[in-house]
Amino acid sequence: MIFYSEQNVYEAAKDRIRYLFREFPDRKFGVAISGGKDSTVVLHLCKEVMDEMGIPKIAVIFLDQELEAPQVVEYVREIMHRDWVEPYWIQSYFREWNSSKGEWFHVWGPGEKWAREKEPDSYGDMDFDVKESFRFVLSSVFSQCVGEDGVILGGVRIEESPDRRAGLTNSVCYDDGKGTVITWGKRTRKNMLHFYPIWDWSTNDVWYYIFSNRIPYCRLYNYYFSRKPLNKCRVSSFIHENSIQGLKEIKEIAPAFFEAALRRVKNINSTVQAYDKLWEYVGTLPVYFKDWDEYIYYLCDHIIDDPKCAEKMKKRYTYYVTRWRKRFGKYQPGVEFANNLQGEYAAKAVIAEDTDMSKLTNRQLDLFIYAKQHESEINRANQG
């Protein structure tokens, strides 16, 4: 899907932020940051608009997951001490899924030896109404920082997954009744609104804005630039199933942090090494399984300890493959392409204990593109 506009993405994003400040003058605004490039851009775009409109401060919210790279901590620390920032550095106890052990990780667990000490000027202990899963805890954090009717600005972009593309282009988030209808956001927790003003930016747009304006950013990216494609350079807590492999890389530049992480989660190193060896192996269907379905179900039943998690992953896999088999119908090349692509990444998700099957979800865009490119052949095959 391509979107056309007379504006460039920079001007469009600033117009969106201006509109939000004017539309909700009595609500408290907050910017959710992760230490990554996208939230960095949103924060600085907000500052540009705030200077124009005479807005002195904005809340900046960071939910610290404890196993954050030292470069992320250093960068967030710098942000939180800016004079136009109202800081909310949250370092409170909650549970997050630990993909390296297949169990809950107690972030800032009471009485436990943490990977690092808390910041002296962090917000302090915050009690969450839901204490499991980063996504649900974050919602509780937002409500306590900006109120149940607050406005949160974040750096979600549709380029990063088909789910985000569908979510931010198809459903109405806000309609002011005066002709402005917004899809690039969501409504949560009663009357709280979340908006994503750079939803249509590409990775290149993000880095162009940062570099051309000489904006400070997390120094961990400088290391990643020499080892990964630009769109693969991401920073995140290393307890997450999609970023745990980064521990192998950060070991080179922050050995003290790696040792602290290893003490905190005993089998991280073994998981990283085993995952490296299994990653390529599981991407090919073994000859002794009749098809990908049998193989994925076998992996779920024999690798995932928690039967509920195994069933969740099988259900997610089945949902996707069923949908695409129905879409391609009698077009056999498409069926084979979908089976092989989804089988490979479902297998990789299982060995990573990626219980949300995000590795599989992230490949759905490839299937949408393939279906679009072969639309005429698919229609002919299914009409014959």
Secondary structure, 3 states (H helix, E strand, C coil): CCCCCCCCHHHHHHHHHHHHHHHCCCCCEEEECCCCHHHHHHHHHHHHHHHHHCCCCEEEEEECCCCCCHHHHHHHHHHHCCCCEEEEEECCCEEEEECCCCEEEEECCCCCCCCCCCCCCCCCCCCCCCCECHHHHHHHHHHHHHCCCCEEECCCCHHHCHHHHHHHHHCCCEECCCCCEECCEEEECCCEEEECCCCCCCHHHHHHHHHHCCCCCCCHHHHHHCCCCHHHCCCCCCCCCCCCCHHHHHHHHCHHHHHHHHHHCCCHHHHHHHHHHHHHHCCCCCCCCCCHHHHHHHHHHHHCCCHHHHHHHHHHHHHHHHHHHHHHCCCHHHHHHHHHHHHHHHHHHHHCCCCCCHHHHCCHHHHHHHHHHCHHHHHHHHHC
